[in-house]
């Protein structure tokens, strides 16, 4: 991602760090408190151990706090305190996950660190009520990792939300973003990593533009479950997930309504550096470093660039830009009602983001479609409204409840 655009992911309100990558993830961690994924005291203590622009100190700080919380979880579990163990393991996942941001995915330490974080999440999931069930979703000859959560006994057919994450999320993150909110409102939740997301690049499964060939197979799996009411299937995608779902909706008509947050329709335009002639690879003697070595707070951003190259299966950022040319979508092909949510800063400061938000709603012929720009004064101006998950859930589910309760519009029925 071009460094000049990276800061758009962060609200103008700064909590702790001058380093944009640190501040973005710190705000993300604090946002997780909504669904019991973090505590302010633990989070600010970890932040107090971090040196600005020093990825090693970031990893050490969050790992230290994660280990402390894990120890409390293990002790609680051994003493039979299941609720305490569940909550502590969930927070331990988030703190381990925060450390992952500054571990280069090409480093040998990356995969074990990711696996340890997932282990913490799964220990919490096994103790959850309702249970957070690990699932494997068949897609193109491989099994994609995911989770399914059903309110109550899980026997009755219910409204179901399929959620797809972003370009640097892990499927476990998605539960913390929206899982408890879905359950409270009586929705089943299916979350899944598609190729390129989560830990799948470790196994050579990289980003693919043809989401119209991936999402239908995920929908097949959802509809195979007896708990899912096929007439009330909805979807929600954040960031890169806001590309995945709209493109898939060009062919997938079984999804009744879709919400997206911080969505984009042209990844090549978003990721192209300025000047456009700059091409670089992500190693210490790269053109990037030679060109902008004087830029402050560069080190964490270099790791993020490596992360994106890794997810796209590219050996350099220049290669990734070439691959990204195929990652486009036509909003006019979306037939179902569409809710587009975006933070005020992203909407006003990024022409690429604003163009999608405006065009998607104008092109969609359904009168139930909406564009909502969340203001900084709402406390949710960060990327994907990560600093106000309660508001995000309210916007998504209130709209979905209204759309799913209504009869399908004539235009949507005709195109289905």
Secondary structure as UniProt FT lines:
FT   HELIX           3..6
FT   HELIX           7..9
FT   HELIX           20..31
FT   HELIX           32..35
FT   HELIX           40..48
FT   TURN            52..53
FT   HELIX           55..78
FT   TURN            79..80
FT   HELIX           82..100
FT   TURN            101..102
FT   TURN            105..106
FT   HELIX           109..127
FT   STRAND          133..139
FT   TURN            140..141
FT   STRAND          142..149
FT   TURN            152..153
FT   STRAND          158..164
FT   TURN            167..168
FT   HELIX           171..174
FT   HELIX           175..179
FT   HELIX           180..184
FT   TURN            185..186
FT   STRAND          188..192
FT   TURN            195..196
FT   TURN            198..199
FT   HELIX           200..203
FT   HELIX           211..213
FT   HELIX           215..224
FT   TURN            226..227
FT   STRAND          228..238
FT   TURN            239..240
FT   HELIX           241..248
FT   TURN            249..251
FT   STRAND          257..261
FT   HELIX           267..271
FT   TURN            276..277
FT   TURN            284..285
FT   HELIX           287..292
FT   TURN            293..294
FT   HELIX           299..311
FT   TURN            312..313
FT   HELIX           317..324
FT   TURN            325..326
FT   HELIX           331..333
FT   STRAND          337..343
FT   HELIX           344..349
FT   HELIX           351..363
FT   TURN            367..368
FT   STRAND          370..374
FT   HELIX           376..378
FT   HELIX           383..385
FT   TURN            386..387
FT   HELIX           389..405
FT   HELIX           410..415
//
